[in-house]
Amino acid sequence: MPNRSTDALFQLIKSLHKAEKRHFKLYIKRATAKEDLKIVELFDTLDKLDDYEERELLKKLPSIKKPQLNNIKSHLYKQLLASLRDLKSTDTLELQLSEQLDNARILYHKGLKHQAMRILERAKELATANGKFNYLAQVISLEKKIETLHITRTIQEKTEKLTQEALEISGHIDRVTRLSNLALRLYGWYVMHGHARNEKDETGIRQFFKEQLPSDAFELTDFYEKLYLYQSYTWYAFIRQDFLMYYRYSKKWVDLFYEQEVMQKVEIGHFIKGLHNLLNAHFDLRNYQQFQVVLKQFEEFAKTPIAQQHDNFRIHTDIYINSARLNWHLMTGTFKEGLGLVSTMANNLKEYELYVDPHRIVVFYYKFATLYFGSGDYNTCIDYLQKIINDTSANLRIDLQSYARLMHMMAHYELGNDDIMESQIKSVYRFMAKMKNLTVVEEEMFRFIRHSFGLSPRKLKPELEKFLQKIKHLEKNRFETRAFAYLDIISWVESKVFEKPMNRVINEKYLASRKRRY
């Protein structure tokens, strides 16, 4: 995995654009204190460094002694954040609401209570219009404090109204918190384990979901309540590999943003995540035509000012679209065309390494490896799989670790590396058994490879046909679909039986499906 600098100040400076750097210089030079001049010098030096190394940094800054460095770095970090806040105060609704709350508190502390109340009233209207109930709670809390501690000449009706609003918002926040907690915990389970591996996983997830889902969930009407409800069902279905339910709820998730278009800007992160999941659902169901429709919509959205406004969402939009483009080549068998994207995407991952989580990088490496495997370039496939297998930076995606090892073993099998196959089989089997990641398909896979050593082509073909027959009927079994989702083992075996390249077998299935449907 990429070796990222862990220095927070260095990371922040490297994330800045030219306009942000220029604004910082103007912002900081409004004051000319000696310390401020030092932080400008530190800023310029860090900006020119390719990697953070403290010894090298101090050599380039003779005016700053080592005991002073941490304090000056801390001061520079705070000033950079203040500069960015000044520059981007109108960029997001959250920053606008925070600024209004801060202004109201300043006026209140100055004794200008009526001015503070007027600002709070405007903040309340803005927060209400956009469903920002956490900010509403803070606004009403300050309003109640002013009403309680001071005589503001307001009538009794205002007091009753504040009390009722506080109760309604408290109930809403409680409902949203419970639903968002459920969605987060389900997503966390998936990130750690992948799909449900067996009946025990399935039973546990079902029980947890049933206990945590509010009894009145489908009576809720607020945007955020419905958003987190749909997210919860999306992850619940995806973990259980109920891909039809996964599609239905990821579509409800996205449709929610089309029904209330203003929320695409307010909650852009949730919107692009929803599009990403909808594309994954079409991929899992092999809805080729709808996949292309949604991908085109996503690509058009990526060009809009909303999608381009913030680095974080611009980068993640790019990542999700690239992932979908790879998926298109994987499900249509156009592996060699997909390989044309790998170099650019690999460079993007290096460029984005500051912003991309290890889980996302591992997924890309696995997709790259699958493209190379399907194209018959087993050595390059092994190179990418080694990056996953040797990664100890995070205990994520046990399923991907398992299937990376399985594909690694299959690549060596294809290369005819018989001298290491026995140790490979034992190692991979032991790992998958320990992680409780073995299904019937994998058991049959190990059995076939173990017994196919040394067989002549004439004797091997009947064994391949038997193996294909054994796994073909498992294709619709929900607990066996993981093996087919991570690596199309059936198409791999069919390529051997019918003596065709694997990419052609998959592409013929795609073409047949297109004729059948359209």
C-alpha positions in Angstrom: 0.0 0.0 0.0 1.2 3.6 -0.5 3.5 4.9 2.2 1.7 8.1 3.2 3.3 10.8 5.3 1.5 11.0 8.7 2.3 14.6 9.4 -1.0 16.4 9.5 0.3 19.9 8.5 2.2 18.5 5.5 -0.9 16.7 4.3 -3.0 19.8 4.7 -0.5 21.9 2.7 -0.3 19.3 -0.1 -4.1 19.3 -0.4 -4.2 23.0 -1.2 -4.9 24.4 -4.6 -3.2 27.5 -6.0 -6.2 29.8 -5.2 -6.2 28.5 -1.6 -2.4 29.1 -1.2 -2.8 32.6 -2.6 -5.6 33.4 -0.3 -3.6 32.1 2.7 -0.7 34.5 1.9 -3.1 37.4 1.7 -4.9 36.3 4.8 -1.8 35.9 7.0 0.0 39.0 5.8 -2.8 41.2 7.2 -0.8 40.8 10.4 3.0 41.2 10.3 4.0 39.7 13.6 7.3 38.1 13.7 5.8 34.7 14.4 3.5 35.1 11.4 6.5 35.7 9.2 8.0 32.5 10.4 4.9 30.5 9.6 4.9 31.9 6.1 8.5 30.8 5.8 7.6 27.3 7.1 4.6 27.2 4.8 6.7 28.0 1.7 9.4 25.4 2.7 6.8 22.6 3.3 5.1 23.4 0.1 8.3 22.7 -1.9 9.1 19.4 -0.2 8.1 16.2 -1.9 8.1 14.2 1.4 8.1 15.2 5.0 11.4 14.7 6.8 12.0 16.9 9.9 15.8 16.9 9.7 15.7 18.1 6.1 13.1 20.6 7.0 15.2 22.2 9.8 18.2 22.4 7.5 16.2 24.6 5.1 14.9 26.8 8.0 17.9 28.1 9.9 15.6 30.8 11.5 13.6 28.1 13.3 15.1 26.0 16.1 14.0 22.5 16.8 12.3 23.4 20.2 10.2 26.0 18.3 9.1 23.8 15.5 6.1 22.1 17.0 4.6 25.4 18.3 5.1 27.1 14.9 3.7 24.1 13.1 0.6 24.2 15.4 0.2 27.9 14.8 0.5 27.5 11.0 -2.1 24.6 11.0 -4.6 26.8 12.9 -4.0 29.8 10.6 -4.5 27.6 7.5 -7.8 26.3 8.8 -8.9 29.9 9.6 -7.9 31.0 6.1 -9.8 28.1 4.5 -12.9 28.9 6.7 -12.7 32.5 5.6 -12.4 31.5 1.9 -15.1 28.8 1.9 -17.6 30.2 4.4 -20.4 30.2 1.8 -19.4 26.9 0.2 -21.6 24.6 2.3 -24.8 24.9 4.2 -23.1 23.6 7.3 -20.5 26.4 7.3 -23.2 29.0 6.7 -25.2 27.7 9.7 -22.1 27.5 11.9 -21.2 31.1 11.0 -24.7 32.3 11.9 -24.6 30.5 15.2 -21.2 31.9 16.0 -22.4 35.4 15.2 -25.5 35.0 17.4 -23.4 33.8 20.3 -21.0 36.8 19.9 -23.9 39.3 19.8 -25.5 37.6 22.8 -22.3 37.8 24.8 -22.1 41.5 23.9 -25.5 41.9 25.5 -27.3 42.5 22.1 -29.9 39.8 22.8 -32.5 41.0 20.2 -30.0 41.1 17.4 -28.9 37.6 18.4 -32.5 36.4 18.3 -33.0 37.8 14.8 -30.0 36.0 13.5 -31.2 32.8 15.2 -34.6 33.1 13.5 -32.9 33.3 10.1 -30.7 30.4 10.9 -33.8 28.4 12.0 -35.5 29.1 8.7 -32.4 28.0 6.7 -31.9 24.8 8.8 -35.6 23.9 8.6 -35.7 24.3 4.8 -32.8 21.9 4.4 -33.6 19.4 7.2 -30.6 20.2 9.3 -32.2 19.3 12.6 -28.9 19.0 14.5 -28.3 22.7 13.8 -31.9 23.4 14.7 -31.4 21.8 18.1 -28.4 24.2 18.7 -30.4 27.2 17.5 -33.4 26.4 19.7 -31.1 25.6 22.7 -29.6 29.1 22.4 -33.0 30.7 21.9 -34.3 28.9 25.1 -31.2 30.0 27.0 -31.8 33.7 26.1 -35.6 33.4 26.9 -34.8 31.7 30.2 -32.1 34.0 31.5 -33.4 37.4 30.2 -36.7 39.2 29.8 -37.0 39.7 26.0 -40.6 41.0 26.0 -41.7 38.0 24.0 -45.3 36.7 24.6 -46.2 33.4 26.1 -47.0 31.9 22.7 -43.3 32.2 21.8 -42.3 30.2 24.9 -44.8 27.4 24.1 -43.7 27.4 20.5 -40.0 26.9 21.5 -41.0 24.1 23.9 -43.0 22.3 21.2 -40.2 22.7 18.6 -37.6 21.4 21.0 -39.7 18.2 21.6 -40.3 17.6 17.9 -36.7 18.1 17.0 -35.5 15.9 19.9 -37.8 13.1 18.6 -36.6 13.5 15.0 -32.9 13.5 16.0 -33.6 10.3 18.0 -35.2 8.6 15.0 -32.4 9.7 12.6 -29.7 8.7 15.1 -31.2 5.2 15.5 -31.5 4.7 11.7 -28.1 6.1 10.9 -26.5 3.9 13.6 -28.1 0.9 12.1 -26.9 1.8 8.6 -23.4 2.5 9.9 -23.1 -0.8 11.8 -24.3 -2.8 8.9 -21.8 -1.1 6.6 -19.1 -1.7 9.1 -19.9 -5.4 9.2 -19.7 -5.6 5.4 -16.3 -3.7 5.3 -14.9 -6.2 7.8 -16.4 -9.4 6.6 -17.9 -9.0 3.1 -21.1 -11.0 2.3 -22.8 -13.4 4.7 -20.8 -16.6 4.5 -23.2 -19.1 5.9 -26.5 -19.6 7.7 -25.0 -18.5 11.0 -24.0 -15.1 9.5 -27.4 -14.8 7.8 -29.3 -15.6 11.1 -27.2 -13.1 13.0 -27.7 -10.3 10.5 -31.4 -11.0 10.3 -31.8 -10.9 14.1 -29.7 -7.8 14.5 -31.7 -6.0 11.8 -35.0 -7.0 13.3 -34.1 -5.8 16.7 -32.6 -2.5 15.6 -35.1 -1.4 13.0 -37.7 1.1 14.5 -41.2 -0.4 14.5 -42.6 2.7 12.7 -39.8 2.9 10.1 -42.1 2.9 7.1 -44.3 5.6 8.6 -41.4 8.1 8.5 -41.7 11.0 6.0 -38.6 13.2 6.6 -35.8 13.1 4.1 -33.1 12.0 6.5 -35.3 9.4 8.1 -36.0 7.9 4.7 -32.4 8.2 3.6 -31.0 6.2 6.5 -33.8 3.7 6.3 -33.1 3.0 2.6 -29.3 2.8 3.4 -30.0 0.3 6.2 -32.0 -1.9 3.8 -29.4 -1.5 1.1 -26.6 -2.8 3.3 -28.8 -5.5 4.8 -29.7 -6.8 1.4 -26.2 -6.6 0.1 -24.7 -8.5 3.0 -27.2 -11.2 2.5 -26.6 -11.2 -1.3 -30.3 -10.5 -1.9 -29.4 -8.5 -5.0 -32.9 -7.8 -6.1 -33.7 -6.2 -2.7 -30.3 -4.5 -2.9 -31.3 -3.0 -6.3 -34.7 -1.9 -5.0 -33.4 0.0 -2.0 -30.4 1.5 -3.7 -32.8 2.9 -6.3 -35.1 4.3 -3.6 -32.0 5.9 -2.1 -31.1 7.6 -5.4 -34.7 8.5 -6.3 -35.0 10.3 -2.9 -32.4 12.8 -4.3 -34.2 13.2 -7.6 -37.4 13.9 -5.7 -35.7 16.6 -3.6 -33.0 17.9 -6.0 -31.8 20.6 -3.5 -30.5 17.8 -1.4 -28.0 16.8 -4.1 -26.0 19.8 -3.1 -26.7 19.6 0.6 -25.8 15.9 0.9 -23.7 15.3 -2.1 -21.7 12.5 -0.4 -24.8 10.4 0.2 -26.0 11.1 -3.3 -22.8 9.8 -5.1 -22.7 6.8 -2.7 -26.2 6.0 -3.7 -25.3 6.1 -7.4 -22.3 3.9 -6.7 -24.5 1.3 -5.0 -27.2 1.5 -7.7 -24.5 0.8 -10.3 -23.2 -2.1 -8.2 -26.7 -3.5 -8.0 -27.1 -3.4 -11.8 -23.6 -5.1 -12.0 -24.6 -7.9 -9.7 -27.9 -8.5 -11.5 -26.3 -8.1 -15.0 -28.7 -5.4 -15.9 -26.5 -4.3 -18.8 -28.7 -1.6 -20.3 -29.7 0.0 -17.0 -26.0 0.0 -15.9 -25.1 2.1 -18.9 -28.0 4.5 -18.3 -27.0 5.1 -14.7 -23.3 5.3 -15.5 -24.1 8.0 -18.1 -26.2 9.9 -15.6 -23.3 9.7 -13.1 -20.7 10.9 -15.6 -23.0 13.9 -16.5 -23.4 14.7 -12.8 -19.6 14.6 -12.3 -19.2 17.5 -14.7 -21.6 19.8 -12.7 -20.4 22.6 -10.4 -21.9 20.7 -7.5 -19.7 17.7 -8.1 -16.6 19.8 -8.7 -17.0 22.1 -5.7 -15.2 20.1 -3.1 -12.0 18.0 -3.4 -13.4 15.1 -1.3 -16.5 14.6 -3.4 -14.8 15.3 -6.7 -12.2 12.6 -6.0 -14.8 10.0 -4.7 -17.0 10.7 -7.7 -14.0 10.0 -10.0 -13.2 6.8 -8.0 -16.8 5.5 -8.2 -17.1 6.1 -11.9 -13.7 4.4 -12.6 -14.9 1.4 -10.5 -18.0 1.2 -12.6 -16.1 1.4 -15.8 -14.0 -1.5 -14.7 -17.1 -3.4 -13.7 -18.5 -2.9 -17.2 -15.5 -4.6 -18.8 -15.6 -7.4 -16.2 -19.2 -8.2 -16.8 -19.0 -7.9 -20.6 -15.8 -9.8 -21.0 -14.0 -6.9 -22.7 -11.0 -7.5 -20.5 -8.3 -6.2 -22.9 -10.2 -2.9 -23.4 -10.4 -2.6 -19.6 -6.7 -3.0 -19.3 -6.3 0.2 -21.3 -7.8 2.0 -18.2 -5.5 0.4 -15.6 -2.4 2.6 -16.1 -4.4 5.9 -15.7 -6.4 4.5 -12.8 -3.3 3.3 -11.0 -1.7 6.7 -11.4 -4.9 8.3 -10.0 -4.7 6.1 -7.0 -1.2 7.4 -6.3 -2.4 11.0 -6.8 -5.3 10.4 -4.5 -3.5 8.4 -1.9 -4.0 11.1 0.7 -7.8 10.9 0.3 -8.5 7.2 -0.5 -9.0 4.7 2.2 -7.1 1.4 2.1 -10.3 -0.6 1.5 -11.0 1.3 -1.7 -7.4 0.7 -3.0 -7.6 -3.0 -2.2 -10.8 -3.2 -4.3 -9.2 -1.6 -7.3 -6.2 -3.9 -7.1 -8.5 -6.9 -7.1 -10.4 -5.6 -10.1 -7.0 -4.9 -11.9 -5.9 -8.5 -11.1 -9.2 -9.9 -12.4 -8.8 -8.1 -15.7 -5.3 -9.5 -16.1 -6.4 -13.0 -15.1 -9.3 -12.9 -17.7 -6.9 -11.6 -20.3 -4.4 -14.4 -19.7 -1.6 -12.2 -18.3 -1.2 -14.3 -15.1 2.2 -12.8 -14.1 0.8 -9.2 -13.9 -2.3 -10.6 -12.2 -0.1 -12.2 -9.5 1.8 -8.8 -9.0 -1.5 -7.0 -8.1 -2.7 -9.9 -5.9 0.6 -9.8 -4.0 -0.2 -6.2 -3.1 -3.4 -7.3 -1.4 -2.0 -10.4 0.2 1.0 -8.6 1.6 -1.0 -5.6 2.9 -1.1 -5.6 6.7 -2.1 -1.9 7.1 -5.7 -2.6 7.9 -7.8 -5.6 8.9 -10.3 -5.0 6.1 -12.3 -7.2 3.7 -11.4 -10.7 4.9 -13.4 -11.9 1.9 -11.1 -10.0 -0.6 -8.0 -11.3 1.2 -9.4 -14.9 0.8 -10.3 -14.6 -2.9 -7.1 -12.8 -3.7 -5.3 -15.9 -2.4 -7.6 -18.2 -4.4 -7.1 -16.3 -7.6 -3.3 -16.2 -6.8 -3.4 -20.0 -6.6 -5.4 -20.3 -9.9 -2.9 -18.0 -11.7 0.0 -20.3 -10.7 -2.1 -23.3 -11.8 -2.6 -21.6 -15.2 1.2 -20.9 -15.4 1.9 -24.6 -14.8 3.9 -24.0 -11.7 3.4 -27.5 -10.5 6.3 -27.4 -8.1 4.6 -24.9 -5.8 0.9 -25.9 -6.3 0.8 -28.3 -3.3 2.1 -25.7 -0.9 -0.3 -23.1 -2.5 -3.3 -25.3 -2.1 -2.5 -26.0 1.6 -1.8 -22.4 2.4 -4.9 -21.0 0.7 -7.2 -23.7 2.1 -5.8 -23.1 5.6 -6.3 -19.4 5.3 -9.9 -19.6 4.0 -10.9 -22.3 6.5 -9.5 -20.2 9.4 -11.4 -17.2 8.2 -14.6 -19.3 7.8 -14.7 -18.3 4.1 -15.0 -21.7 2.5 -18.1 -22.5 0.5 -19.0 -25.7 -1.5 -17.7 -24.1 -4.7 -14.3 -23.4 -3.2 -14.2 -27.0 -1.7 -14.9 -28.4 -5.2 -12.3 -26.0 -6.6 -9.6 -27.3 -4.3 -10.6 -30.9 -4.9 -10.4 -30.4 -8.7 -7.0 -28.7 -8.7 -5.5 -31.2 -6.3 -6.5 -34.1 -8.5 -5.8 -32.6 -11.9 -2.0 -32.6 -11.5 -0.3 -34.7 -14.1 -3.4 -35.5 -16.1 -3.1 -35.6 -19.9 -5.3 -33.2 -21.9 -7.4 -36.3 -22.9 -8.1 -37.2 -19.2 -8.3 -33.6 -18.0 -11.3 -32.7 -20.1 -13.8 -35.2 -18.5 -12.6 -34.0 -15.1 -13.3 -30.4 -16.1 -16.8 -31.4 -17.3 -17.5 -33.1 -14.0 -16.3 -30.1 -12.1 -18.5 -27.8 -14.2 -21.5 -30.0 -13.6 -20.9 -29.9 -9.9 -20.7 -26.1 -9.6 -23.2 -25.1 -12.3 -26.2 -26.0 -10.2 -24.9 -23.9 -7.3 -25.0 -20.7 -9.3 -28.4 -19.7 -7.9 -27.6 -20.7 -4.3 -27.3 -17.4 -2.3 -24.5 -18.6 -0.1 -22.5 -19.7 -3.1 -22.9 -16.6 -5.2 -19.9 -15.0 -3.5 -17.5 -17.3 -5.4 -19.1 -16.3 -8.7 -19.2 -12.6 -7.9 -15.5 -12.4 -6.9 -14.3 -14.6 -9.7 -16.4 -16.1 -12.5 -15.3 -19.6 -11.8 -18.0 -21.1 -14.1 -16.8 -19.1 -17.1 -13.2 -20.1 -16.3 -14.1 -23.8 -16.3 -16.3 -23.3 -19.5 -13.3 -21.7 -21.2 -11.4 -24.9 -20.5 -14.2 -27.3 -21.5 -15.1 -25.4 -24.7 -11.5 -24.4 -25.5 -12.2 -20.7 -25.7 -10.5 -17.7 -23.9 -12.3 -16.8 -20.8 -13.0 -13.3 -22.0 -14.8 -14.7 -25.1 -17.0 -17.0 -23.0 -18.1 -14.0 -20.8 -18.6 -11.7 -23.9 -20.7 -14.3 -25.6 -23.0 -14.5 -22.5 -23.3 -10.7 -22.6 -24.1 -10.7 -26.4 -26.7 -13.5 -25.9 -28.3 -11.6 -23.0 -28.5 -8.4 -25.1 -30.2 -10.2 -28.0 -32.6 -11.9 -25.6 -33.7 -8.7 -23.8 -33.5 -6.1 -26.6 
